[in-house]
Amino acid sequence: MLDVKPPTPALQAKATPAKCWRNYYRVYRVLHLGRLGTVFPGIHGGPSVFPSQNLAESYALGFLQMLNPPGRFYMDHLAAFPEGEAAN
């Protein structure tokens, strides 16, 4: 009939969750941001890393509310990626 074999150790190993998450933003115009200096249009990683994806994304939403004036968008949040992976 069906011979059920125990899974091999390679199949049992699980990936470890990411420990550092970095926000990536799309910049629409030249901006002069304090500690980042001059940022040109394109996709850029944020300067800070966060211990979880939820924390990184909530920080990004608050940052964009402070940066973008009502009805205008200078910068947009793409996503939070694990450290070592890139958005572009």
Secondary structure, DSSP 4 states (H G I P E B T S, - for coil): -----PPPHHHH--PPPPS-EEEEEEE-S-EEETTTEEE-SEEEEEEEEESSHHHHHHHHHHHHHHHSPTT--SEEEEEEEETT----
